[in-house]
């Protein structure tokens, strides 16, 4: 949860300033309003967490302001301040949706206690969300690496995770940088906080500042309600910025300032807000080369690469491939936990182990999920693997001495089928629908046998 934004609303300037100074010393972000009209304008921005609101003011009442705020759908928590302790005033405030009320003269201890309670309430709400999300996750045991290069990666993760250091993860596309970032978060002291992943390349440049730092209501056309922004969503947790090399130069400058100052300013807001967000970034691009040609800020690169982890491609961690295959078979993300166990034919396993996996872990995961869907009687064979993958590993199964003749025969039939399909497509001048009709099969069957997505 982020530091609370508190608006002190009172037409008595001296009292208002004393309360504001007390909250500022306590570390809260504080703003002031001298009456209902000014408060209405500031509340409408949508970034006020708590309003300390006087009941009676010269230009209206706090209860009217409370009702207007609730009707507008604002999430501001109201604590009313009254000069009398009458039950009628208290009941009216609570019925109107106020969290609580305080009697003048305001005691600092009581005021700070109320805000601490509100912070705890917000924190419990976030914790409940996290627990509900965790309950939906599979209880699968974590994967254990064997290859020396990944054992070194694991050592680096264990060293940096408990710290607040920024981390730069580099590696080829599909190598598992996102999973590594999540592992760092789960092993950190922030593991009970949010993990917020962001693909920097997927956010339109004109919306980046709003997405990262939030915006107030009415700050630009279409901003019909306030937005917290990614930094606030990840407060007391981890913000994972994938494809950091796609970040445009103006946003690089703002990101550097946010990391160094630990403060962000929402679009349309006049106040900066403190955030405690850990930054983990990843890229498959050569950032030093981008720095050399002026496409990436050197100071931001040095700030982000304080601790760097290079994730090896899957072809360089052969010792992990076999166990990883079976880990994915029994813990596939695309299929439900109720699915029966799937067996892997030895010939199919031999091909999976021999393949170079240019698409890395993502490609392996996709192949395994596809094979699970196609498998007959929960038994994956070579016929369930993409034809291009099988063709890239010629002779692998024949060289495996422990593979039975039936499996080898099945492989030969599969290759013959693929050849016939391609010959039919060539004879039909590339028209797959005509080829399927001539072969007496459906178009979808043709695509499935070729291992291609249907169009």
C-alpha positions as CSV (number, residue, x, y, z in Angstrom):
1,X,0.0,0.0,0.0
2,X,1.3,3.5,-0.8
3,X,1.7,6.3,1.6
4,X,-1.7,7.9,2.3
5,X,-2.7,11.1,0.5
6,X,-4.5,13.1,3.1
7,X,-6.7,16.2,2.4
8,X,-7.3,18.4,5.5
9,X,-10.5,20.4,5.0
10,X,-11.3,23.2,7.5
11,X,-12.1,26.9,7.3
12,X,-10.1,27.7,10.4
13,X,-6.6,28.3,8.8
14,X,-4.6,28.0,12.1
15,X,-6.2,24.6,13.0
16,X,-5.9,23.4,9.4
17,X,-2.2,24.2,9.2
18,X,-1.4,22.7,12.6
19,X,-3.0,19.4,11.6
20,X,-1.3,19.4,8.2
21,X,2.1,20.0,9.8
22,X,1.5,17.1,12.2
23,X,0.7,14.7,9.3
24,X,3.6,15.9,7.2
25,X,6.0,15.2,10.0
26,X,4.5,11.7,10.3
27,X,5.4,11.0,6.7
28,X,2.0,11.4,5.0
29,X,1.4,13.3,1.7
30,X,-0.8,16.3,2.8
31,X,-2.9,18.9,1.0
32,X,-5.3,21.5,2.4
33,X,-8.7,22.9,1.5
34,X,-10.2,26.0,3.1
35,X,-13.8,25.0,2.5
36,X,-16.4,22.9,0.6
37,X,-15.8,24.5,-2.8
38,X,-12.0,24.1,-2.8
39,X,-12.3,20.6,-1.3
40,X,-14.8,19.5,-4.0
41,X,-12.3,20.5,-6.8
42,X,-9.4,18.6,-5.1
43,X,-11.4,15.5,-4.3
44,X,-12.7,15.3,-7.9
45,X,-9.1,14.5,-9.0
46,X,-9.6,11.1,-7.5
47,X,-6.2,10.7,-5.8
48,X,-7.2,11.6,-2.2
49,X,-7.1,8.5,0.1
50,X,-8.3,10.2,3.3
51,X,-10.2,13.4,3.9
52,X,-10.1,14.9,7.4
53,X,-13.2,17.0,7.1
54,X,-14.7,19.6,9.4
55,X,-18.5,19.3,9.9
56,X,-19.4,23.0,9.8
57,X,-17.8,25.4,7.4
58,X,-18.7,28.8,6.1
59,X,-19.6,27.7,2.5
60,X,-21.3,24.4,3.5
61,X,-21.1,21.3,5.6
62,X,-18.8,18.3,5.7
63,X,-21.7,15.9,5.5
64,X,-22.8,17.5,2.1
65,X,-19.2,17.0,0.9
66,X,-19.2,13.4,2.1
67,X,-22.5,12.6,0.3
68,X,-21.2,14.3,-3.0
69,X,-18.0,12.3,-2.8
70,X,-19.9,9.0,-2.3
71,X,-22.3,9.8,-5.1
72,X,-19.4,10.5,-7.5
73,X,-17.9,7.0,-6.8
74,X,-14.7,8.4,-5.2
75,X,-12.9,6.0,-3.0
76,X,-11.8,8.6,-0.4
77,X,-12.2,7.6,3.3
78,X,-13.8,10.4,5.3
79,X,-12.9,11.1,9.0
80,X,-15.2,13.9,10.2
81,X,-14.0,16.6,12.6
82,X,-16.7,18.1,14.9
83,X,-16.7,20.7,17.6
84,X,-19.3,18.8,19.6
85,X,-19.6,15.2,20.8
86,X,-23.3,14.9,20.2
87,X,-24.5,11.5,19.2
88,X,-26.6,13.0,16.5
89,X,-23.6,14.4,14.7
90,X,-21.7,11.2,15.0
91,X,-24.7,9.1,13.7
92,X,-25.2,11.4,10.8
93,X,-21.6,11.2,9.8
94,X,-21.4,7.4,10.0
95,X,-24.8,6.9,8.2
96,X,-23.4,9.1,5.4
97,X,-20.5,6.7,4.9
98,X,-17.8,8.3,7.1
99,X,-15.2,5.9,8.5
100,X,-15.1,7.6,11.9
101,X,-15.2,11.0,13.6
102,X,-12.9,13.0,15.9
103,X,-13.9,15.7,18.4
104,X,-12.2,19.1,18.6
105,X,-9.7,20.0,19.9
106,X,-7.9,17.3,17.8
107,X,-5.3,15.3,19.7
108,X,-2.3,14.3,17.6
109,X,-2.2,10.8,19.1
110,X,-5.8,10.2,18.3
111,X,-5.5,11.6,14.8
112,X,-2.4,9.4,13.9
113,X,-4.1,6.4,15.4
114,X,-7.1,6.8,13.1
115,X,-4.8,7.0,10.0
116,X,-2.8,3.9,11.2
117,X,-6.1,2.0,11.4
118,X,-7.1,3.1,7.9
119,X,-3.6,2.0,6.6
120,X,-4.0,-1.4,8.3
121,X,-7.5,-1.8,6.8
122,X,-6.2,-1.1,3.3
123,X,-3.3,-3.4,3.8
124,X,-5.6,-6.2,5.0
125,X,-7.7,-5.8,1.9
126,X,-4.7,-6.1,-0.4
127,X,-3.4,-9.1,1.6
128,X,-6.8,-10.8,1.2
129,X,-6.6,-10.3,-2.6
130,X,-3.1,-11.8,-2.6
131,X,-4.2,-14.8,-0.5
132,X,-7.2,-15.5,-2.8
133,X,-4.9,-15.3,-5.8
134,X,-2.4,-17.6,-4.2
135,X,-5.1,-20.1,-3.4
136,X,-5.9,-20.5,-7.1
137,X,-2.3,-21.4,-8.0
138,X,-1.1,-24.9,-8.4
139,X,0.6,-26.5,-5.4
140,X,3.4,-27.9,-7.7
141,X,6.8,-28.4,-6.3
142,X,9.4,-25.9,-7.6
143,X,11.7,-27.0,-10.4
144,X,15.3,-27.8,-9.4
145,X,18.1,-27.0,-11.8
146,X,21.1,-29.3,-12.5
147,X,23.1,-27.5,-15.1
148,X,26.1,-25.6,-13.7
149,X,25.1,-22.3,-15.5
150,X,21.6,-22.4,-14.0
151,X,23.0,-23.3,-10.5
152,X,25.1,-20.1,-10.8
153,X,21.9,-18.1,-11.7
154,X,20.2,-19.6,-8.7
155,X,23.1,-18.6,-6.5
156,X,22.8,-15.0,-7.7
157,X,19.1,-14.9,-7.2
158,X,19.4,-16.1,-3.6
159,X,22.0,-13.4,-3.0
160,X,20.1,-10.5,-4.5
161,X,16.5,-11.4,-3.6
162,X,16.5,-10.4,0.1
163,X,17.9,-6.9,-0.8
164,X,16.1,-3.9,-2.3
165,X,18.6,-3.7,-5.2
166,X,17.3,-3.2,-8.7
167,X,18.0,-6.2,-11.0
168,X,18.7,-6.4,-14.7
169,X,17.9,-9.8,-16.3
170,X,19.3,-10.3,-19.8
171,X,18.7,-13.3,-22.1
172,X,17.2,-14.4,-25.4
173,X,13.4,-14.2,-26.0
174,X,11.5,-17.0,-24.3
175,X,14.4,-18.0,-22.0
176,X,12.3,-17.5,-18.8
177,X,13.2,-13.9,-17.7
178,X,9.7,-13.3,-16.4
179,X,9.8,-16.5,-14.3
180,X,13.2,-15.5,-12.9
181,X,11.8,-12.0,-11.9
182,X,8.9,-13.6,-10.1
183,X,11.3,-16.0,-8.3
184,X,13.3,-13.0,-7.1
185,X,10.1,-11.4,-5.8
186,X,8.9,-14.6,-4.1
187,X,12.3,-15.0,-2.3
188,X,12.4,-11.4,-1.2
189,X,11.1,-9.7,2.0
190,X,8.4,-8.3,-0.2
191,X,6.9,-11.6,-1.1
192,X,3.6,-10.8,0.6
193,X,3.3,-7.6,-1.5
194,X,2.2,-7.4,-5.1
195,X,4.2,-8.6,-8.1
196,X,3.3,-6.4,-11.1
197,X,4.6,-7.5,-14.5
198,X,4.6,-4.9,-17.4
199,X,5.5,-5.3,-21.0
200,X,7.0,-2.0,-21.9
201,X,6.7,-2.7,-25.6
202,X,3.0,-3.1,-25.4
203,X,2.1,0.3,-23.9
204,X,1.4,3.1,-26.4
205,X,4.0,5.9,-26.0
206,X,1.3,8.6,-25.4
207,X,-0.2,6.6,-22.5
208,X,3.1,5.5,-20.8
209,X,3.3,8.3,-18.2
210,X,-0.4,7.7,-17.1
211,X,0.1,3.9,-17.0
212,X,3.3,4.2,-14.9
213,X,2.4,7.0,-12.6
214,X,-1.4,7.2,-12.7
215,X,-3.6,10.2,-13.5
216,X,-6.2,12.3,-11.8
217,X,-9.8,12.5,-12.9
218,X,-10.2,14.9,-15.8
219,X,-6.5,15.3,-16.3
220,X,-6.9,14.6,-20.0
221,X,-9.7,13.7,-22.5
222,X,-11.1,10.3,-21.5
223,X,-9.8,10.4,-18.0
224,X,-13.3,10.0,-16.5
225,X,-11.9,8.4,-13.3
226,X,-8.6,8.5,-11.5
227,X,-6.0,5.8,-12.0
228,X,-3.4,4.7,-9.4
229,X,-0.7,3.7,-11.9
230,X,1.7,0.8,-11.9
231,X,4.2,2.2,-9.4
232,X,1.4,2.6,-6.8
233,X,0.0,-0.9,-7.6
234,X,3.4,-2.3,-6.9
235,X,4.0,-0.3,-3.8
236,X,5.7,-2.4,-1.1
237,X,6.2,-5.1,-3.8
238,X,8.0,-5.6,-7.1
239,X,7.5,-3.9,-10.4
240,X,8.8,-6.0,-13.3
241,X,9.5,-4.1,-16.4
242,X,10.0,-6.5,-19.3
243,X,11.4,-5.3,-22.6
244,X,12.9,-2.3,-20.9
245,X,14.9,-1.6,-24.1
246,X,11.6,-0.6,-25.8
247,X,11.1,2.4,-23.4
248,X,11.2,5.7,-25.3
249,X,13.8,8.3,-24.2
250,X,11.4,10.8,-22.5
251,X,10.0,7.9,-20.4
252,X,13.5,6.7,-19.5
253,X,14.1,10.1,-17.9
254,X,10.9,10.0,-15.8
255,X,11.7,6.4,-14.8
256,X,15.2,7.3,-13.6
257,X,13.7,10.1,-11.5
258,X,11.1,7.8,-10.0
259,X,13.7,5.2,-9.1
260,X,16.2,7.7,-7.5
261,X,13.7,9.9,-5.7
262,X,11.2,7.1,-4.8
263,X,8.5,9.6,-5.7
264,X,6.0,9.8,-8.5
265,X,3.6,12.5,-9.6
266,X,0.3,11.4,-11.3
267,X,-0.6,13.2,-14.5
268,X,-2.8,16.2,-13.5
269,X,-1.6,16.2,-9.9
270,X,0.3,19.0,-8.2
271,X,1.6,16.7,-5.5
272,X,4.4,14.1,-5.5
273,X,3.6,10.7,-3.8
274,X,6.2,8.5,-2.1
275,X,6.3,4.9,-3.2
276,X,8.4,2.0,-2.0
277,X,8.6,-0.1,-5.1
278,X,11.4,-2.5,-6.1
279,X,12.3,-2.5,-9.8
280,X,13.3,-5.6,-11.7
281,X,13.8,-5.2,-15.5
282,X,14.5,-7.6,-18.3
283,X,15.6,-7.3,-22.0
284,X,16.8,-9.4,-24.9
285,X,18.4,-6.3,-26.4
286,X,22.1,-5.2,-26.1
287,X,21.7,-2.2,-23.8
288,X,25.4,-1.2,-23.8
289,X,25.2,-0.9,-27.6
290,X,22.0,1.1,-27.3
291,X,23.8,3.4,-24.9
292,X,26.6,3.8,-27.4
293,X,24.3,5.0,-30.2
294,X,22.3,7.2,-27.9
295,X,19.1,5.1,-27.8
296,X,19.3,4.4,-24.1
297,X,20.3,6.7,-21.2
298,X,23.6,5.8,-19.8
299,X,22.7,6.9,-16.3
300,X,19.5,4.8,-16.3
301,X,21.5,1.8,-17.6
302,X,24.0,2.1,-14.8
303,X,21.2,2.5,-12.3
304,X,19.3,-0.6,-13.6
305,X,22.4,-2.8,-14.0
306,X,23.5,-2.4,-10.4
307,X,23.0,-6.2,-10.2
308,X,22.9,-8.1,-13.5
309,X,21.9,-11.7,-14.1
310,X,22.5,-13.3,-17.6
311,X,20.0,-16.1,-18.3
312,X,21.5,-18.7,-20.6
313,X,19.5,-20.1,-23.5
314,X,18.0,-23.5,-23.2
315,X,20.5,-25.1,-25.6
316,X,23.3,-24.2,-23.1
317,X,21.6,-26.0,-20.2
318,X,21.1,-29.5,-21.6
319,X,21.3,-31.1,-18.2
320,X,18.0,-29.4,-17.3
321,X,16.0,-30.3,-20.4
322,X,14.8,-33.8,-19.5
323,X,13.6,-32.9,-16.0
324,X,12.1,-29.7,-17.4
325,X,10.1,-31.7,-20.0
326,X,8.6,-33.8,-17.3
327,X,8.0,-30.8,-15.0
328,X,5.9,-29.2,-17.8
329,X,4.1,-32.5,-18.5
330,X,2.9,-32.7,-14.9
331,X,2.5,-29.0,-14.2
332,X,1.2,-27.6,-17.5
333,X,-0.3,-24.2,-17.1
334,X,-2.7,-24.5,-20.0
335,X,-4.5,-27.6,-18.6
336,X,-6.4,-28.0,-15.4
337,X,-5.0,-29.8,-12.3
338,X,-7.6,-32.5,-12.7
339,X,-6.1,-33.8,-15.9
340,X,-4.7,-37.3,-15.8
341,X,-0.9,-38.0,-15.9
342,X,0.6,-38.0,-19.4
343,X,3.2,-40.5,-20.6
344,X,5.9,-39.6,-23.1
345,X,7.0,-42.1,-25.7
346,X,10.7,-42.8,-25.7
347,X,11.1,-41.8,-29.4
348,X,9.3,-38.5,-28.7
349,X,11.5,-37.9,-25.7
350,X,14.6,-38.6,-27.8
351,X,13.6,-35.9,-30.3
352,X,12.7,-33.4,-27.6
353,X,16.2,-33.9,-26.0
354,X,18.0,-33.7,-29.4
355,X,16.2,-30.5,-30.5
356,X,18.1,-27.2,-30.2
357,X,15.1,-25.1,-28.9
358,X,15.8,-21.8,-30.6
359,X,12.6,-20.5,-29.0
360,X,13.9,-21.5,-25.6
361,X,11.6,-22.4,-22.7
362,X,8.6,-20.7,-24.2
363,X,8.9,-22.9,-27.3
364,X,9.3,-26.1,-25.2
365,X,6.2,-25.2,-23.1
366,X,4.2,-24.6,-26.3
367,X,5.3,-27.9,-27.8
368,X,4.4,-29.8,-24.6
369,X,1.0,-28.2,-24.2
370,X,0.2,-29.0,-27.9
371,X,1.3,-32.6,-27.5
372,X,-0.8,-33.0,-24.4
373,X,-3.9,-31.9,-26.3
374,X,-3.2,-34.2,-29.3
375,X,-2.1,-37.3,-27.3
376,X,-4.3,-40.3,-27.6
377,X,-5.0,-42.1,-24.3
378,X,-2.7,-39.6,-22.5
379,X,0.3,-41.1,-24.4
380,X,2.5,-38.6,-26.4
381,X,4.2,-40.1,-29.5
382,X,6.3,-38.6,-32.3
383,X,3.1,-38.1,-34.3
384,X,2.0,-35.5,-31.6
385,X,5.1,-33.4,-32.1
386,X,5.3,-30.6,-34.7
387,X,6.5,-31.9,-38.1
388,X,9.2,-29.1,-38.3
389,X,10.6,-30.2,-35.0
390,X,10.7,-33.9,-36.0
391,X,12.3,-33.0,-39.4
392,X,15.0,-31.0,-37.5
393,X,16.2,-34.2,-35.7
394,X,16.6,-36.8,-38.5
395,X,17.7,-40.3,-37.5
396,X,17.5,-39.6,-33.8
397,X,15.0,-42.3,-32.9
398,X,16.8,-45.0,-35.0
399,X,20.0,-44.3,-33.2
400,X,18.3,-44.9,-29.8
401,X,19.1,-48.5,-29.0
402,X,16.3,-48.9,-26.4
403,X,13.4,-48.0,-28.8
404,X,11.2,-50.7,-30.0
405,X,10.4,-51.5,-33.7
406,X,6.8,-50.4,-33.3
407,X,7.8,-46.9,-32.4
408,X,10.3,-46.7,-35.2
409,X,7.6,-47.9,-37.7
410,X,5.3,-45.2,-36.3
411,X,8.0,-42.6,-37.0
412,X,8.5,-43.8,-40.5
413,X,4.7,-43.7,-41.2
414,X,4.6,-40.2,-39.8
415,X,7.4,-39.0,-42.1
416,X,5.7,-40.7,-45.1
417,X,2.4,-39.0,-44.2
418,X,4.1,-35.6,-44.0
419,X,5.7,-36.2,-47.5
420,X,2.3,-37.1,-49.0
421,X,0.7,-34.0,-47.5
422,X,3.4,-31.7,-49.0
423,X,3.2,-33.4,-52.4
424,X,-0.6,-32.9,-52.4
425,X,-0.2,-29.2,-51.5
426,X,2.4,-28.8,-54.3
427,X,0.1,-30.5,-56.8
428,X,-2.7,-28.2,-55.8
429,X,-0.4,-25.2,-56.3
430,X,-0.4,-24.3,-52.7
431,X,-4.1,-24.5,-52.2
432,X,-4.5,-26.4,-48.9
433,X,-8.3,-26.6,-49.1
434,X,-8.0,-28.3,-52.6
435,X,-5.2,-30.6,-51.3
436,X,-7.4,-31.7,-48.3
437,X,-10.3,-32.5,-50.6
438,X,-8.1,-34.6,-52.9
439,X,-6.8,-36.5,-49.9
440,X,-10.2,-37.1,-48.5
441,X,-9.6,-35.3,-45.2
442,X,-10.9,-32.0,-43.7
443,X,-8.9,-28.8,-43.9
444,X,-8.6,-28.7,-40.1
445,X,-7.1,-32.3,-40.2
446,X,-4.6,-31.2,-42.8
447,X,-3.4,-28.3,-40.7
448,X,-3.3,-30.5,-37.6
449,X,-1.2,-33.2,-39.3
450,X,1.2,-30.5,-40.6
451,X,1.5,-29.0,-37.2
452,X,0.3,-25.6,-38.5
453,X,-2.3,-23.2,-37.0
454,X,-5.5,-23.3,-38.9
455,X,-6.4,-20.1,-40.9
